[in-house]
C-alpha cells in the first residue's frame, strides 16, 4: 500500500465500533490487527524517511559546519503532514485491504 496516496484522514475520526468488528466478530481482535498493521506502516515510513535523509548526512561533526538544509526541512515537513500510521491502518482495515489469519482457528492436520 502506498501511504502517500492513501485517502485516510489526517485528523482523528470517530468510528462506529460495529463497523470495525464486522469482519472479525470481535472488536479486540480488530484492534490487534489494526495495531500490528500500524506498526508495519510505521516501520516502513521510518525506513523511507531515514533513506531520504541519509542523502543529506554530514559526517563532519563540528559546530561550525552545522547548517540547515532547505530540502531536508521540506522532506521532514512532508512526513510530518502525513496521516499517522494508526489512521492509515484503520482506513486499510475498513477498506478491506488488510490480510490476516488466526492460526489457532485454522483446522489442524
C-alpha positions in Angstrom: 0.0 0.0 0.0 1.3 3.4 -0.9 0.8 5.5 2.2 1.4 8.7 0.2 -1.7 8.2 -1.9 -4.0 7.0 0.9 -7.4 8.5 1.5 -7.0 8.2 5.2 -8.0 11.3 7.2 -5.2 13.4 8.7 -7.2 14.1 11.9 -8.9 11.7 14.3 -12.3 10.5 13.2 -15.0 8.9 15.4 -15.6 5.4 14.1 -18.6 3.0 14.7 -17.4 0.1 16.7 -19.8 -2.3 15.0 -18.1 -1.4 11.6 -14.7 -2.3 13.0 -15.8 -5.7 14.4 -17.9 -6.6 11.3 -15.2 -8.7 9.7 -13.7 -10.4 12.8 -16.7 -10.5 15.1 -14.6 -9.3 17.9 -13.6 -5.6 18.5 -10.4 -6.7 20.4 -9.2 -8.8 17.5 -9.9 -6.0 15.1 -7.8 -3.6 17.3 -4.9 -6.1 17.4 -5.0 -6.4 13.6 -5.0 -2.7 13.2 -2.2 -2.1 15.7 0.0 -4.7 14.1 -0.6 -3.2 10.7 0.1 0.3 12.1 3.5 -1.0 13.4 4.3 -2.3 9.9 3.4 1.0 8.3 5.3 3.0 10.9 8.5 0.9 10.3 8.0 1.4 6.5 7.7 5.2 6.9 10.6 5.4 9.2 12.8 3.4 6.8 11.7 5.5 3.9 12.4 8.8 5.8 15.8 7.6 7.0 16.8 6.6 3.5 15.9 10.0 2.1 17.6 11.9 5.0 20.7 9.8 4.7 21.4 11.6 1.4 21.9 14.8 3.4 24.0 13.2 6.2 27.1 15.1 7.1 30.0 13.1 8.6 31.9 16.2 9.8 30.6 16.9 13.3 32.0 20.3 14.1 29.8 23.0 15.5 31.0 25.5 12.9 29.9 23.3 10.0 26.3 22.7 11.1 23.8 24.4 8.8 20.2 23.9 7.8 19.4 22.3 4.6 16.2 23.6 3.0 15.5 20.3 1.2 15.9 18.3 4.4 13.5 20.6 6.2 10.9 20.2 3.4 11.2 16.4 3.5 10.7 16.4 7.2 7.7 18.7 7.0 6.1 16.4 4.3 6.4 13.4 6.5 5.0 15.3 9.5 1.9 16.1 7.5 1.2 12.5 6.5 -1.6 10.7 8.4 -0.5 8.8 11.4 0.2 5.1 10.9 -2.8 4.2 13.1 -5.1 6.2 10.9 -3.7 4.6 7.8 -4.0 1.1 9.2 -7.6 1.8 10.3 -8.5 3.0 6.9 -6.9 0.0 5.3 -8.8 -2.3 7.6 -12.2 -0.6 6.9 -11.5 -0.7 3.1 -10.7 -4.5 3.4 -7.1 -4.1 2.3 -5.6 -5.9 5.2 -4.9 -9.7 5.1 -4.9 -11.5 8.5 -5.2 -15.0 9.7 -5.5 -16.7 13.1 -3.5 -19.9 13.3 -5.5 -21.0 16.4 -8.7 -21.0 14.4 -7.3 -22.9 11.4 -8.0 -26.7 11.2 -5.2 -28.9 12.5 -3.9 -31.6 10.1 
